[in-house]
Amino acid sequence: MSEIKKELVLIPKSEKYIQYMLVVIMKLPRTEKFNIGNEYKLSMYKMLENILMLSKVSDDEKLKYINKIDARTKYTKNFFKNNV
């Protein structure tokens, strides 16, 4: 049971991150909000999908999904630095 609880900690943290990024997107200038916002939302929802998949895949595949989540997080952070 404690192993499941450890995995589920990632879900609320990612939801807070997504909420934070959506607030940041809303503060962007109107001309940039649509293009950059769509890119962010797509990336964040893919990240959330991978987080939810962690509880459904075998232990052998979990590292693959953790790496995908990490890559998505780094991608959105770097994308934001370079475009805003």
C-alpha angles and dihedrals in degrees: 000000000000090000091058091048091053091053093047091056086075092062098062091042092052091046090054089049091050091048090050092050092048089054089050091050091052089056093056120105113273094249093055098036096078100048099036092037093056091049091050095046092050092050095046094048090050088051091051090049090054091049091053090048090059091077092049103048131076122263091256092061098042094086090057091055093044089054090049091051091049091049092050092051092050091045094055092046093050093042090054093049093051099043105039 
